């Protein structure tokens, strides 16, 4: 009888079975701070070449974009040099995925759930650092575009595409999804003054993104849920600021 063959150490066709290790993850996350520092220097150089100084929103988004580019450059090199595997397939970017149509509604439904739970938890209204960037129509559109496209894409690739397969392999599905959601929530904690209610809601939303990734096997699916989740909040914000477009 033919014995089943084990999955090879580098097999991007099975994104639910990561071929990278915790040492690789430690290296990638350890290099996040140097990438951020270097991006600040590069962004400062770019701003010096621009005739008119950009807005605070433009500065923040440029800094974050450059930081993500450097950080993902590290990850691309790791996957290619150490394992000779492609970036997108390794991180589970798969289209189509099962029940794609239902995924479109997951983000707005999650927003409603978070809103109701936020009321039950008496979630305080805090001075959100993101809202400080929303001055003027162009800044609002710029932040909204990033929050509904590049932001969800980058976060899903790193947390659900790279980290979550490791945590699930080590701790099982439920614990793995939760454990990969904690750093995601803590990353956003400063935006909400470390309010515990907001942290709980962030863990909930992140766990839904993680469950989507695990259930469908596609990081593209969790990115869509994340993007429509942010888009629903952004649409609500625009409805409250109608005077900007009148």
C-alpha positions in Angstrom: 0.0 0.0 0.0 1.3 3.4 -0.9 2.1 5.6 2.1 0.9 9.2 2.2 3.6 11.7 1.4 4.4 14.4 4.0 4.0 18.0 3.0 7.4 19.3 2.0 9.1 22.1 4.0 8.4 24.6 1.3 4.9 24.1 -0.2 3.1 27.3 -1.0 0.1 25.3 -2.3 -0.9 24.5 1.3 -1.2 27.9 3.0 -2.9 26.3 6.0 0.4 24.4 6.6 3.1 27.0 7.0 6.6 26.0 6.0 8.2 28.9 7.9 9.1 28.8 11.6 8.7 30.8 14.7 12.3 31.9 14.3 11.3 33.3 10.9 8.4 35.1 12.5 10.6 36.5 15.3 13.0 37.9 12.7 10.2 39.5 10.6 8.5 41.1 13.6 11.9 42.2 15.1 12.7 44.1 11.9 9.4 46.0 12.1 11.0 48.7 14.3 14.1 49.3 12.1 11.8 49.4 9.0 9.7 52.1 10.7 12.8 54.1 11.7 14.2 53.9 8.2 10.8 54.8 6.6 10.8 57.9 8.8 14.2 59.0 7.4 13.1 58.2 3.8 9.8 60.0 4.2 11.5 63.0 5.6 13.8 63.1 2.6 10.8 62.9 0.3 9.0 65.7 2.1 12.1 67.9 1.7 11.9 67.5 -2.1 8.2 68.4 -2.3 7.7 72.2 -3.0 4.6 72.4 -0.8 4.5 70.6 2.5 2.0 67.8 2.6 -0.8 67.7 5.1 -0.6 65.7 8.3 -2.6 63.0 6.7 -0.3 62.9 3.7 2.7 62.6 6.0 1.2 59.9 8.1 0.1 57.8 5.1 3.4 58.2 3.3 5.3 57.1 6.4 3.1 54.1 6.8 3.3 53.2 3.1 7.1 53.3 3.1 7.2 51.3 6.3 5.0 48.6 4.9 7.0 48.5 1.7 10.2 47.9 3.6 8.7 45.4 6.0 7.1 43.3 3.3 10.3 43.5 1.3 12.0 41.7 4.3 9.2 39.1 4.2 9.5 38.6 0.4 13.2 38.1 0.6 12.8 35.6 3.5 10.3 33.5 1.6 12.4 33.6 -1.6 15.9 33.3 -0.3 15.3 30.8 2.5 12.5 28.7 1.0 12.4 29.7 -2.7 8.6 30.2 -2.5 6.4 32.9 -3.9 5.0 35.6 -1.7 1.3 35.7 -2.5 0.6 32.0 -2.7 2.6 31.4 0.5 0.5 33.8 2.4 -2.8 32.2 1.2 -3.9 34.8 -1.4 -6.4 32.7 -3.2 -9.2 33.8 -5.5 -11.9 32.6 -5.8 -12.8 31.2 -2.4 -15.9 29.4 -1.1 -19.1 31.5 -0.7 -17.6 34.7 -2.0 -20.9 36.4 -2.2 -21.6 36.0 1.5 -18.2 37.5 2.3 -19.3 40.8 0.9 -21.9 41.2 3.7 -19.7 40.0 6.6 -18.0 43.4 7.1 -21.2 45.5 7.5 -22.8 42.8 9.7 -19.7 42.9 11.9 -19.9 46.7 12.2 -23.5 46.3 13.5 -22.4 43.6 15.9 -19.6 45.8 17.2 -21.8 48.8 17.5 -24.4 46.9 19.6 -21.7 45.3 21.8 -20.0 48.7 22.2 -23.2 50.1 23.7 -23.5 47.1 26.0 -20.0 47.6 27.2 -20.5 51.4 27.7 -17.5 52.0 25.4 -16.2 55.5 26.0 -15.8 58.1 23.2 -12.1 58.7 23.0 -9.9 61.2 21.2 -9.0 59.0 18.3 -5.6 59.9 16.8 -6.9 59.0 13.3 -9.7 61.6 13.5 -7.0 64.3 14.2 -5.8 63.7 10.6 -9.3 64.3 9.1 -9.1 68.0 8.3 -10.4 69.0 4.9 -12.0 67.0 2.1 -8.7 65.8 0.6 -7.3 64.5 3.9 -10.5 62.7 4.6 -10.5 61.0 1.2 -6.9 60.1 1.5 -7.2 58.5 4.9 -10.4 56.8 3.8 -8.7 55.3 0.7 -5.8 54.0 2.7 -8.1 52.6 5.5 -10.2 50.6 3.0 -7.5 49.4 0.6 -3.8 49.3 1.5 -4.3 49.2 5.3 -6.5 46.1 5.4 -4.3 44.4 2.7 -1.1 44.9 4.6 -2.6 43.9 8.0 -4.3 40.8 6.7 -1.2 39.6 4.9 1.0 39.9 8.0 -1.5 38.8 10.7 -3.7 36.3 8.9 -1.4 35.3 6.1 1.9 35.0 8.0 1.3 34.8 11.7 -2.0 33.0 12.1 -1.0 29.8 10.3 1.8 29.5 12.8 -0.4 30.0 15.8 -3.0 27.6 14.5 -0.4 25.0 13.8 1.0 25.4 17.4 -2.1 26.0 19.5 -5.1 24.8 17.4 -7.7 26.8 15.4 -9.6 28.6 18.2 -6.6 29.6 20.3 -4.5 30.3 17.2 -7.1 32.7 15.8 -7.4 34.5 19.2 -3.6 34.7 19.7 -3.0 36.2 16.3 -5.8 38.7 17.0 -4.2 40.0 20.2 -1.2 41.7 18.6 -3.5 43.2 15.9 -5.7 44.7 18.7 -2.7 46.0 20.6 -1.3 47.6 17.5 -4.4 49.7 17.3 -4.6 50.3 21.1 -2.9 53.7 21.1 -5.5 55.0 18.7 -8.2 54.4 21.4 -6.2 55.5 24.5 -5.9 51.8 25.5 -9.6 51.7 26.4 -10.3 48.1 27.4 -13.7 48.2 25.7 -12.1 49.1 22.4 -9.4 46.4 22.8 -12.2 43.8 23.3 -14.0 45.0 20.2 -10.8 45.0 18.2 -10.1 41.4 19.3 -13.6 40.5 18.3 -13.3 42.1 14.8 -9.9 40.6 14.3 -11.1 37.1 15.3 -13.8 37.4 12.6 -11.2 38.2 10.1 -9.1 35.3 11.3 -12.0 32.9 11.2 -12.7 34.0 7.6 -9.1 33.3 6.7 -9.2 29.9 8.3 -12.6 28.9 7.0 -12.0 29.9 3.4 -8.3 29.2 3.3 -7.9 32.6 1.6 -6.2 35.8 2.9 -8.0 37.6 0.1 -11.3 36.7 1.8 -10.3 38.1 5.2 -8.9 41.2 3.4 -12.3 41.8 1.8 -14.1 41.4 5.1 -11.6 43.8 6.8 -11.9 46.3 3.9 -15.7 46.4 3.9 -15.7 46.6 7.7 -13.6 49.7 7.5 -15.6 51.0 4.5 -18.8 50.8 6.5 -17.4 52.8 9.4 -15.9 55.3 6.9 -19.3 55.7 5.1 -20.9 56.3 8.5 -18.4 59.0 9.2 -19.0 60.7 5.9 -22.7 60.7 6.6 -22.0 62.6 9.8 -19.8 65.1 7.9 -22.1 66.0 5.0 -21.0 69.7 5.2 -17.7 68.7 3.7 -19.3 67.7 0.4 -22.1 70.3 0.2 
